[in-house]
Amino acid sequence: MKSELIVDVQPTEIAIALTEDDRLQEVAKEKRDQDNFAVGNIYYGRVKKVMPALNAVFVDVGHEKEAFLHYLDLGSQFRTLQTYVTKAVSDKRRVPVITKTPRQPEVGKEGQIADVLKVGDPILVQVSKEPINTKGPRLTAEISIAGRNIVLMPFTDGVMVSQKIKREAERQRLKQLMLSIKPAGFGIIVRTVAEDKRAAELDNELRLLLDRWEQTVKTLQKIEPVSLVSEEMGRTLGIIRDVLSPDFTSIQINDKAIYDDVHHYLELIAPESAKIVKHYTGTQPIFDHFDITRQMKTGLGRTVGFKHGGYLIIDKTEALFSIDVNSGSKKIYEDQEENAYQFNMLAADELVHQLRLRDIGGIIIVDFIDMDSKEHQQQLYDYVRKLMERDRAKHNVLPLSKFGLMQITRQRVRPAVEVQVEETCPTCGGKGKIQPSILFTEQLAEQIEHEYEQHGRGLQLHLHPFIYAYVTRGYWWSSLASRWKRQYGVKVVENQSLGMLETRFVAEK
């Protein structure tokens, strides 16, 4: 499988697209030159409200909405962390050594947050979930510094190895290695990608993470609440860190400064992959050149089509996402049960693709086409679970209910991706909306195929002069009109009486 990362850098935002075998799989966007409260950012905040009924506090970290911190997210070593922070901000001459910080009583899993924090307390916290809709950021006080192969956790001890590393000998090797090189007072989580990595590579990354922690503390010593202490690496570097694999063939970036940052980062974490970073200098917009724009227009609207004329309707509410599966007017099989089953299986592929593409999280309710067969219902459920195995987000899939509904929960740490795909109508001057113009010829080709199946060859397709000029442009043999003529026997005719996007099929005399 070929994977590519396409990075479009604009003055106000950076858009990142991940493709697999040229199919768009993920889209992420981040604003530039402003604090976007990304997951992993560390803040020096101040407690604004204590909510005993929720066993939580609201913390001011600079967002328009106060951030939420639950008692269970304090972590067992929270009191020791608070002691360390107090020591660091009171003595700005040196970075305190963690092992010289007196260990305080642990915070138990059962307790009241009012016994630990009060209004006005300064507190060091990290974003665990970005602001979504009307909610502010979700916080944790268990600070961690994430790298590609390992995660550094101050104020904890021990080494944990990813459960996805199955070989026991490799698990023991990694655990013993990290125990031998990690400093006291720090815990380590070994990530799945660390499997079979050399000791020198893991040691170098550990040193980088320790330097980041030291810089975080030095910044803390220079600021007052409420302030950003440490910013998680940009979304571009974060995605590269999390998804980079031997399957990656290129990382295309249209900005020299971002290109330099990514190239330097890869030289540190994966020197063998630094050569795949390319600086795109073409005249065509980078997303247009790599067919990202078209795929975003087709894949991020409210209605999304899939094979044989089926389509999904995706709606978002405050509480959940609802996805309705429709078969359209076409039939794959005459038998209704078999037809429903086949369309549902096709819909499952597009469903899982959409969850990842849009980064949909929370509760997702899918209304599949009704099936009477229990065997078909079980096969559909098993197929969705298999497809979801490749999803990096935590998720849970429940079997179909008696109403034919499937419930999926998927980890939501960032807002779902939303792209405006409708365009202003050129005829009415903005009072209405039309489907993306980039998709018009694709929809027209489907229309031609349908007419061909119904009536065979020998049809004329009448088009507005503007559209006619587009489909006949360039060399005749390579134009769309010529292709349709050869494949379906359709002759394209210019007709000035038609509206711009109007079409008419006429039988040739």
C-alpha positions as CSV (number, residue, x, y, z in Angstrom):
1,M,0.0,0.0,0.0
2,K,1.3,3.4,-1.0
3,S,0.8,6.3,1.5
4,E,1.4,10.0,0.8
5,L,1.0,13.1,3.0
6,I,0.1,16.3,1.2
7,V,0.5,19.5,3.1
8,D,-1.1,22.7,1.8
9,V,0.3,25.8,3.7
10,Q,-1.8,28.9,3.4
11,P,-1.4,32.3,5.2
12,T,-4.2,31.5,7.7
13,E,-4.2,27.7,8.0
14,I,-2.4,24.5,7.2
15,A,-4.4,21.6,5.7
16,I,-3.0,18.1,5.7
17,A,-4.3,15.2,3.6
18,L,-3.3,11.6,4.0
19,T,-3.8,9.3,1.0
20,E,-3.5,5.5,0.7
21,D,-3.2,4.2,-2.8
22,D,-4.2,7.7,-4.0
23,R,-7.5,7.6,-2.1
24,L,-8.0,10.3,0.5
25,Q,-8.2,8.8,4.0
26,E,-7.7,11.7,6.5
27,V,-8.0,15.5,6.4
28,A,-6.8,17.8,9.2
29,K,-6.7,21.5,9.5
30,E,-5.0,23.9,11.9
31,K,-5.1,27.6,12.2
32,R,-1.8,29.5,12.0
33,D,-0.6,32.3,14.4
34,Q,-3.1,31.6,17.1
35,D,-3.5,29.2,20.0
36,N,-5.8,26.4,18.9
37,F,-5.7,24.5,22.2
38,A,-4.5,21.3,20.5
39,V,-4.3,18.0,22.2
40,G,-0.9,17.8,24.0
41,N,-0.6,21.6,24.7
42,I,0.5,22.3,28.3
43,Y,-0.9,25.3,30.2
44,Y,-0.4,27.0,33.5
45,G,-4.0,27.8,34.4
46,R,-6.0,28.9,37.4
47,V,-9.0,27.2,39.0
48,K,-12.1,29.2,38.4
49,K,-14.9,27.0,39.8
50,V,-15.1,24.0,42.0
51,M,-18.1,21.7,41.1
52,P,-18.6,19.2,43.9
53,A,-21.6,17.7,42.2
54,L,-19.5,16.8,39.1
55,N,-16.4,16.1,41.2
56,A,-14.5,18.4,38.9
57,V,-13.2,21.9,38.5
58,F,-13.3,24.5,35.7
59,V,-9.9,25.9,34.8
60,D,-9.1,29.1,33.0
61,V,-6.4,28.3,30.4
62,G,-7.1,31.3,28.1
63,H,-9.9,29.8,26.1
64,E,-13.3,31.6,25.8
65,K,-14.9,28.6,27.5
66,E,-13.4,27.4,30.8
67,A,-11.7,24.0,30.5
68,F,-12.9,20.9,32.4
69,L,-10.8,18.9,34.8
70,H,-12.3,15.8,36.5
71,Y,-11.0,14.4,39.7
72,L,-10.1,11.1,38.0
73,D,-7.8,13.1,35.6
74,L,-5.7,14.5,38.4
75,G,-3.5,11.4,38.5
76,S,-2.1,9.7,41.6
77,Q,1.0,12.0,41.8
78,F,-0.9,15.2,41.5
79,R,0.1,16.5,44.9
80,T,3.8,15.9,44.1
81,L,3.3,17.7,40.8
82,Q,1.9,20.7,42.6
83,T,4.8,20.7,45.0
84,Y,7.2,20.6,42.1
85,V,5.4,23.4,40.3
86,T,5.4,25.6,43.4
87,K,9.1,25.0,43.9
88,A,9.9,25.8,40.2
89,V,8.0,29.1,40.1
90,S,9.4,30.2,43.4
91,D,13.1,29.6,42.5
92,K,13.7,30.7,38.9
93,R,17.5,30.2,39.0
94,R,17.5,26.5,38.2
95,V,15.2,23.7,37.0
96,P,14.3,21.5,40.1
97,V,15.3,17.9,40.0
98,I,12.2,15.6,40.1
99,T,13.9,13.1,42.4
100,K,14.6,15.8,45.0
101,T,10.9,16.8,45.2
102,P,9.4,15.3,48.4
103,R,6.8,12.7,47.5
104,Q,3.4,13.7,48.7
105,P,0.5,11.4,49.5
106,E,-1.1,9.9,46.4
107,V,-4.5,11.0,45.1
108,G,-6.8,7.9,45.5
109,K,-9.3,6.9,42.9
110,E,-12.1,7.6,45.3
111,G,-12.2,11.1,46.8
112,Q,-13.5,14.7,46.4
113,I,-11.8,17.3,44.2
114,A,-12.7,19.9,46.7
115,D,-10.2,18.3,49.1
116,V,-7.4,18.8,46.6
117,L,-8.1,22.1,44.8
118,K,-9.8,25.4,45.6
119,V,-10.8,28.5,43.6
120,G,-7.7,30.5,42.6
121,D,-5.2,27.7,42.8
122,P,-2.6,27.8,40.0
123,I,-2.3,24.4,38.2
124,L,-0.2,22.8,35.5
125,V,-2.5,20.9,33.0
126,Q,-2.5,19.4,29.6
127,V,-5.2,19.3,26.9
128,S,-6.6,15.8,26.4
129,K,-9.6,16.8,24.2
130,E,-9.9,19.9,22.0
131,P,-12.8,22.4,22.3
132,I,-15.8,20.9,20.5
133,N,-19.0,22.8,19.7
134,T,-20.0,24.7,22.8
135,K,-17.6,22.8,25.2
136,G,-14.2,24.1,26.3
137,P,-11.1,21.9,26.3
138,R,-10.9,18.7,28.4
139,L,-7.8,18.6,30.7
140,T,-5.6,16.2,32.5
141,A,-3.0,16.8,35.2
142,E,-1.0,13.7,34.2
143,I,1.5,15.4,32.1
144,S,3.1,13.5,29.2
145,I,5.6,14.3,26.4
146,A,4.9,12.2,23.3
147,G,7.5,11.1,20.8
148,R,7.3,8.7,17.9
149,N,8.5,5.6,19.7
150,I,8.0,6.4,23.3
151,V,6.0,8.7,25.6
152,L,7.7,10.3,28.6
153,M,5.7,10.7,31.8
154,P,7.2,12.8,34.6
155,F,6.4,11.9,38.2
156,T,5.7,8.2,37.5
157,D,7.9,5.2,37.5
158,G,8.2,2.0,35.5
159,V,7.9,1.1,31.9
160,M,4.8,0.0,30.0
161,V,4.9,-1.6,26.6
162,S,2.1,-1.4,24.0
163,Q,-0.2,-4.4,24.0
164,K,0.0,-4.5,20.2
165,I,3.5,-5.7,20.4
166,K,2.8,-9.4,20.7
167,R,6.2,-11.1,20.8
168,E,7.0,-11.6,24.5
169,A,10.8,-11.6,23.8
170,E,10.5,-8.2,22.1
171,R,8.4,-6.9,24.9
172,Q,10.9,-7.9,27.5
173,R,13.8,-6.5,25.5
174,L,12.1,-3.1,25.2
175,K,11.1,-3.0,28.8
176,Q,14.6,-3.9,30.1
177,L,16.2,-1.4,27.7
178,M,14.0,1.5,28.8
179,L,14.5,0.6,32.5
180,S,18.2,0.8,32.0
181,I,18.4,4.2,30.3
182,K,15.5,6.2,31.7
183,P,16.3,8.6,34.6
184,A,14.6,8.2,38.0
185,G,11.3,10.0,38.5
186,F,10.2,9.4,34.9
187,G,7.9,6.7,33.5
188,I,7.9,5.5,29.9
189,I,5.2,4.2,27.6
190,V,6.7,2.2,24.7
191,R,4.6,2.7,21.6
192,T,3.9,0.0,18.9
193,V,6.2,1.5,16.3
194,A,9.2,1.0,18.7
195,E,9.1,-2.7,17.9
196,D,12.6,-3.9,16.7
197,K,14.0,-0.4,17.1
198,R,17.7,-0.2,18.0
199,A,18.8,1.0,21.4
200,A,20.6,4.0,20.1
201,E,17.5,5.3,18.3
202,L,15.3,5.0,21.4
203,D,18.0,6.6,23.5
204,N,18.3,9.6,21.2
205,E,14.5,10.1,21.3
206,L,14.5,9.8,25.1
207,R,17.1,12.6,25.3
208,L,14.9,14.8,23.0
209,L,11.9,14.3,25.2
210,L,13.8,15.0,28.3
211,D,15.1,18.3,26.7
212,R,11.5,19.2,25.9
213,W,10.4,18.6,29.5
214,E,13.3,20.8,30.7
215,Q,12.3,23.6,28.3
216,T,8.7,23.3,29.5
217,V,9.8,23.9,33.1
218,K,12.0,26.8,32.1
219,T,9.1,28.4,30.3
220,L,6.9,27.8,33.4
221,Q,9.4,29.7,35.5
222,K,9.1,32.8,33.2
223,I,5.3,33.2,33.0
224,E,2.3,33.8,35.2
225,P,-1.1,32.1,35.1
226,V,-2.9,32.0,32.7
227,S,-0.4,31.1,30.0
228,L,0.6,28.5,27.4
229,V,3.7,26.7,28.7
230,S,4.4,24.2,25.9
231,E,2.8,23.8,22.5
232,E,2.4,20.3,21.1
233,M,4.3,20.1,17.8
234,G,2.2,21.3,14.9
235,R,-0.5,19.1,13.4
236,T,1.7,18.3,10.5
237,L,4.6,16.9,12.6
238,G,2.0,15.2,14.9
239,I,0.4,13.3,12.1
240,I,3.8,12.4,10.7
241,R,4.9,11.1,14.1
242,D,1.8,9.0,14.5
243,V,1.3,7.5,11.0
244,L,4.7,7.4,9.4
245,S,5.5,3.9,8.2
246,P,7.6,2.1,5.6
247,D,4.6,2.4,3.3
248,F,5.1,6.2,3.0
249,T,6.4,7.1,-0.5
250,S,6.4,10.9,-0.2
251,I,5.5,13.9,1.9
252,Q,4.7,16.8,-0.4
253,I,4.8,20.3,1.1
254,N,4.2,23.6,-0.7
255,D,6.0,25.9,1.9
256,K,9.8,26.0,2.3
257,A,9.8,26.8,6.0
258,I,7.4,23.9,6.9
259,Y,9.4,21.7,4.5
260,D,12.6,22.5,6.4
261,D,10.9,21.7,9.8
262,V,9.6,18.4,8.6
263,H,12.8,17.4,7.0
264,H,14.8,18.2,10.1
265,Y,12.3,16.3,12.3
266,L,12.5,13.2,10.2
267,E,16.3,13.3,10.3
268,L,16.0,13.1,14.1
269,I,13.3,10.4,14.4
270,A,13.7,8.4,11.2
271,P,16.7,9.4,9.1
272,E,16.0,6.8,6.5
273,S,12.7,8.6,5.7
274,A,14.0,12.1,5.4
275,K,14.5,11.6,1.6
276,I,10.8,11.2,1.0
277,V,10.1,14.8,2.0
278,K,9.5,16.9,-1.2
279,H,9.1,20.7,-1.6
280,Y,6.3,21.1,-4.1
281,T,6.9,24.1,-6.4
282,G,4.3,23.5,-9.1
283,T,2.1,26.4,-10.4
284,Q,-1.1,24.4,-9.9
285,P,-2.5,24.4,-6.3
286,I,-1.0,21.4,-4.5
287,F,-4.4,20.0,-3.5
288,D,-5.6,20.3,-7.1
289,H,-2.5,18.7,-8.5
290,F,-2.8,15.6,-6.2
291,D,-6.6,15.3,-6.7
292,I,-7.3,16.2,-3.1
293,T,-9.8,19.0,-3.9
294,R,-12.1,16.8,-6.0
295,Q,-12.0,14.0,-3.4
296,M,-12.9,16.5,-0.6
297,K,-15.8,17.8,-2.6
298,T,-17.1,14.3,-3.3
299,G,-16.5,12.9,0.1
300,L,-17.3,15.6,2.6
301,G,-20.8,16.7,1.6
302,R,-24.0,15.7,3.4
303,T,-24.7,13.1,0.8
304,V,-21.9,10.7,-0.2
305,G,-22.3,8.1,-3.0
306,F,-20.7,4.7,-3.3
307,K,-20.8,1.8,-5.9
308,H,-24.0,0.9,-7.9
309,G,-25.8,4.2,-7.0
310,G,-26.0,3.8,-3.3
311,Y,-25.4,6.7,-1.0
312,L,-25.0,7.7,2.6
313,I,-26.7,10.7,4.2
314,I,-24.7,12.1,7.1
315,D,-26.2,14.4,9.7
316,K,-24.7,15.9,12.8
317,T,-26.5,16.9,16.0
318,E,-25.2,18.1,19.3
319,A,-25.5,14.6,20.8
320,L,-24.6,12.3,17.9
321,F,-24.0,11.6,14.2
322,S,-26.7,9.8,12.3
323,I,-25.9,8.0,9.0
324,D,-28.6,6.7,6.8
325,V,-27.9,4.0,4.1
326,N,-29.8,4.2,0.9
327,S,-29.6,1.9,-2.2
328,G,-30.8,4.5,-4.7
329,S,-32.9,3.4,-7.7
330,K,-30.6,0.6,-8.9
331,K,-30.7,-3.1,-7.9
332,I,-27.7,-5.5,-7.8
333,Y,-29.9,-8.6,-7.3
334,E,-33.6,-9.1,-7.9
335,D,-34.0,-10.8,-4.5
336,Q,-34.8,-8.0,-2.0
337,E,-32.9,-9.6,0.9
338,E,-29.8,-10.3,-1.1
339,N,-29.9,-6.8,-2.6
340,A,-30.2,-5.2,0.8
341,Y,-27.3,-7.3,2.1
342,Q,-25.0,-6.4,-0.8
343,F,-25.7,-2.7,-0.6
344,N,-25.1,-2.8,3.2
345,M,-21.7,-4.4,2.7
346,L,-20.8,-1.7,0.1
347,A,-22.1,0.9,2.5
348,A,-19.9,-0.5,5.3
349,D,-16.8,0.2,3.3
350,E,-17.8,3.9,2.7
351,L,-19.0,4.2,6.3
352,V,-15.7,3.3,7.9
353,H,-13.9,5.5,5.3
354,Q,-16.1,8.4,6.2
355,L,-15.5,8.0,10.0
356,R,-11.8,8.3,9.4
357,L,-11.9,10.9,6.7
358,R,-14.0,13.3,8.8
359,D,-12.6,12.2,12.1
360,I,-16.1,11.7,13.4
361,G,-16.3,10.9,17.1
362,G,-18.7,10.4,19.9
363,I,-21.9,8.4,19.3
364,I,-22.6,7.3,15.7
365,I,-26.0,5.7,14.8
366,V,-26.1,3.9,11.4
367,D,-29.4,3.1,9.8
368,F,-28.7,0.2,7.5
369,I,-31.2,-1.2,4.9
370,D,-33.4,-3.7,6.7
371,M,-32.4,-7.3,6.5
372,D,-34.4,-10.3,7.8
373,S,-31.6,-12.8,7.7
374,K,-29.8,-13.2,11.1
375,E,-26.8,-14.6,9.2
376,H,-26.6,-11.5,7.0
377,Q,-26.9,-9.2,10.1
378,Q,-24.0,-11.1,11.8
379,Q,-21.8,-11.0,8.6
380,L,-22.4,-7.2,8.3
381,Y,-21.5,-6.7,12.0
382,D,-18.3,-8.8,11.6
383,Y,-17.3,-6.9,8.5
384,V,-17.7,-3.5,10.1
385,R,-15.6,-4.6,13.0
386,K,-12.9,-6.0,10.7
387,L,-12.8,-2.7,8.7
388,M,-12.5,-0.7,12.0
389,E,-9.4,-2.6,13.1
390,R,-7.3,-0.2,11.0
391,D,-8.7,2.9,12.8
392,R,-6.2,4.4,15.2
393,A,-9.0,6.0,17.3
394,K,-10.4,4.0,20.2
395,H,-13.8,2.6,19.2
396,N,-16.6,0.2,19.9
397,V,-19.0,-1.4,17.5
398,L,-22.3,-2.9,18.7
399,P,-24.4,-5.5,16.7
400,L,-27.5,-4.4,14.8
401,S,-30.5,-3.8,16.9
402,K,-34.0,-5.2,16.2
403,F,-34.7,-1.9,14.3
404,G,-31.7,-2.4,12.0
405,L,-29.6,0.3,13.7
406,M,-25.9,-0.1,14.5
407,Q,-24.3,2.0,17.2
408,I,-20.6,2.9,17.0
409,T,-18.7,4.9,19.6
410,R,-15.4,6.4,18.5
411,Q,-12.9,8.5,20.4
412,R,-13.4,12.1,19.9
413,V,-10.5,14.4,20.8
414,R,-10.9,17.0,18.1
415,P,-13.8,18.5,16.2
416,A,-15.0,16.6,13.1
417,V,-13.7,17.9,9.8
418,E,-16.1,20.2,8.0
419,V,-15.6,21.5,4.5
420,Q,-18.1,23.7,2.7
421,V,-18.8,21.8,-0.5
422,E,-21.8,23.8,-1.9
423,E,-21.3,26.7,-4.2
424,T,-23.2,29.9,-4.9
425,C,-25.6,29.4,-7.8
426,P,-24.2,31.4,-10.9
427,T,-27.8,31.7,-12.3
428,C,-29.7,33.3,-9.4
429,G,-26.7,35.3,-8.2
430,G,-26.4,33.8,-4.7
431,K,-29.9,33.1,-3.6
432,G,-29.5,29.4,-4.0
433,K,-26.7,26.7,-3.6
434,I,-25.5,24.2,-6.1
435,Q,-23.4,21.0,-5.9
436,P,-19.7,21.5,-6.4
437,S,-19.0,22.5,-10.0
438,I,-16.0,20.2,-10.1
439,L,-18.3,17.2,-9.8
440,F,-20.6,18.2,-12.6
441,T,-18.9,16.2,-15.3
442,E,-18.7,13.1,-13.0
443,Q,-22.4,13.3,-12.4
444,L,-23.0,13.9,-16.1
445,A,-21.0,10.8,-16.9
446,E,-23.2,8.8,-14.5
447,Q,-26.3,10.2,-16.2
448,I,-25.0,9.2,-19.6
449,E,-24.3,5.7,-18.4
450,H,-27.8,5.4,-17.1
451,E,-29.4,6.7,-20.3
452,Y,-27.2,4.2,-22.3
453,E,-28.4,1.3,-20.1
454,Q,-32.0,2.4,-20.7
455,H,-31.9,3.3,-24.4
456,G,-28.6,2.1,-25.9
457,R,-26.5,4.0,-28.4
458,G,-27.8,6.8,-30.7
459,L,-28.5,9.6,-28.3
460,Q,-27.7,13.3,-28.5
461,L,-26.7,15.2,-25.3
462,H,-27.6,18.9,-25.5
463,L,-25.5,21.2,-23.3
464,H,-25.2,24.9,-22.6
465,P,-22.4,26.5,-24.7
466,F,-20.2,27.0,-21.7
467,I,-20.4,23.4,-20.7
468,Y,-20.1,22.3,-24.3
469,A,-16.9,24.3,-24.7
470,Y,-15.5,22.6,-21.6
471,V,-16.3,19.0,-22.6
472,T,-14.9,19.5,-26.1
473,R,-11.8,21.4,-25.2
474,G,-8.3,20.3,-26.2
475,Y,-7.6,17.7,-28.8
476,W,-10.9,16.1,-29.9
477,W,-9.6,12.5,-29.4
478,S,-8.7,13.2,-25.7
479,S,-11.8,15.3,-24.8
480,L,-14.7,14.2,-22.6
481,A,-17.1,14.5,-25.6
482,S,-15.0,12.1,-27.7
483,R,-14.7,9.6,-24.8
484,W,-18.4,9.5,-24.3
485,K,-18.9,9.1,-28.1
486,R,-16.7,6.1,-28.2
487,Q,-18.0,4.5,-25.0
488,Y,-21.7,5.2,-25.2
489,G,-22.4,6.4,-28.7
490,V,-23.6,9.8,-27.4
491,K,-23.1,12.9,-29.6
492,V,-22.7,16.1,-27.7
493,V,-24.6,19.1,-29.1
494,E,-24.4,22.8,-28.2
495,N,-27.8,24.3,-27.3
496,Q,-28.1,28.0,-26.3
497,S,-31.7,27.6,-25.0
498,L,-30.6,25.6,-22.0
499,G,-29.6,26.8,-18.6
500,M,-26.0,26.6,-17.6
501,L,-26.2,23.3,-15.8
502,E,-29.2,22.0,-17.6
503,T,-28.9,18.8,-19.8
504,R,-31.2,17.2,-22.3
505,F,-31.1,13.8,-24.0
506,V,-32.6,13.5,-27.5
507,A,-32.8,10.5,-29.7
508,E,-30.9,11.0,-33.0
509,K,-33.1,11.0,-36.1
